[in-house]
């Protein structure tokens, strides 16, 4: 008698049936895609959090044959000649990739919304710390040439060999921290090259070119020497690819006073992405994005695409108070001083003492690293407390809310 049968008899519950066709959740990126470097207890917890939902390759080896391939992939190494022998439960060893936490959350939100269920095959083939230019097919610049694309293509080929009916569900690249000093124009152009290279690989292997998901970077604690080009370009990439917008990363609480979130906050931002994606599967676009501002004298009204029946709200608790604080709810103006920041339905209304020339939100150029607590916990330099009202309860973290904060954005007066 199998363990599953024993559990079913003891609990009186039957396992939820999944169809044979599986979905591939493909999330590239640098260290935030690689995910939280968990303790043994955290790895076990995430391996069992929603065990029916996710699968990984079995039998692949790293090129130096030192390690049976874990969920987080070979990183700067390659794959050995060994072929995949099938699928097994998705088990994190070391890092807990975002693809796993996203898939666990998506399965729960599919159930919540009454959507069809599919097991999801997950794996990570990015490399921490890398610029967007390392995610394309061009061997230059170094240090890793085409390593990311080569590993990704191999992973796809092995997947199709053991699960030929698998379908790619989405492609995402949680990346941008390495390129915050670049301009928005540079990053947008380079991201197109790299996103398209990944989508080409997926389509060549599977015959399907999946939709794109975009996270917005901006959780670093020292933002004094950056243009935040990747942060702004990612809003344009949502439009360019008709992408699902997972939301900004700046609200995350950081574990290292640099850029990496705690495991709970990784789960949170991945569950928010899963919420957005599940609604997309249900035919509802709930991307929370800035719309065209309306300028009038010393005031600008910036609307956001909140859901029907929702509005904007200020977060009730000042989470930044112990970590350097927050001024004007994260809004800044150029050419005049802000006298008030208010909310009007779906809009942020900014009033100044003169005709300002630019307004930006959650784009602060500041170094807040000195405000970290004794465990190196902190919030990033980009800060804002404006969110969509009536957040849902988390299905992954009991007692937590899925607060969707407005993205970092900047507007020049025409």
Phi, psi and omega in degrees: 000129183288159177300322180296320179294319178299316179299317181298318179293320183288323185269340185077010180250150177254140177300147177289127182285141175243140174292164181294324183291128182250153177256142174260122175261110188248105181236104176280188171140182174265220193294332180286334171284322176301322170094176185300132176277089194280160170286170178301320180293319179294321179297316178298316180302314183286331176292333183251357185303313179217063191303324181297340193282325197236145177229161178220167176298147171240134173105348179286150180233152173288156187299331178273006177059019182273346190208126167297131195300118174283177183300328185276008170078180185276355180055237184282352172279180171245186174270147172284178182287345181303140180262155175297141181253358180153203180240152174220175176302143179286114185237114177286138175232107187088249181288150178249096189295152178300329180300326180287313181292325176296313183296319178301316181289320181297320178302318180292321180286330172298317177297316182300322183265003178071032181267159177300141180262146173216139169293149184241134177264127187233156177179154183241134180227023173270188178221130180300145172083005190263144173294159178300335181291344178278357183259012181252189182268359183278126180292345176251151356281163172292170025265344191243006175054238181257024185303315182296314180293321180298314180294321179296314180297320178295316178302316179295316180298317179294324178299312183291337179286328181258343181216071189294345179265002180297146183237129176292127183274317184199163171233133175221156177223101179277092190208154177150337181299325180287348186238021183292342179276352181277166177279159176301322182295317179298311185294320180299316180296315182291325178295323176301316180298314185285318176301314182295324177298316179295316180295323176299315179301314182297315181294321179297323183278328190241344185082003182235134175254104190280164173293168185248146171242138182237124165265148177258121181288169176140025184259010182286148184276334179253104181246025187277343185242025184242155171268350185053036181297319179295323181300313181286322181296329182296330174295322177291325180294328175302315179290317183301321185254009186047047190275161166280133182261111183288340180109174181278154177266352184299333181289352184293141170277131188265146182267344190229011181059025177233286183204346190268126183284161169296165179299318179302319182284332170296314177301318182297310183290331176287326178290324175299318176298319179295322176300313180298316182293318180298320176295324176298317177298330178276002177091018183238122176272111180245026174305131178258100188227156176286145176251183185293127179286156177243115183263138178208105180060240182265014185233145171228138178248118184248105179276158177228152187276067176289163180287155175305134181085356178252166175218184172269151180214153171276138176299135188291327183257134178277087183288343182273351188305318182274003186231033175106350172084180182215134180247133176052038176060019180093007180263139177228149179232151176245135177093353178196167181262138178288131175254336176199148170232116181232168178244138179226092182065247181265012189236149168264126181248119183247126178241136181238174179271009177191178182285095181294154181258343181204146174228138177223156182230133179053046179228029187297137172263094184205158175250111182252013186296336181287350183263007180297152177278184185293345178256015182069015174287141182192169168252156184286176181292325176281123187220145176194148178241024181259126187220167172287139182289164172055057180293148178287157171289141175292140173269348182259327186235095182306134179089352179264156175247147177271078182282120181258104180275151179293150183285162169297137182202161183214138181225127174265139180292130181290000000 
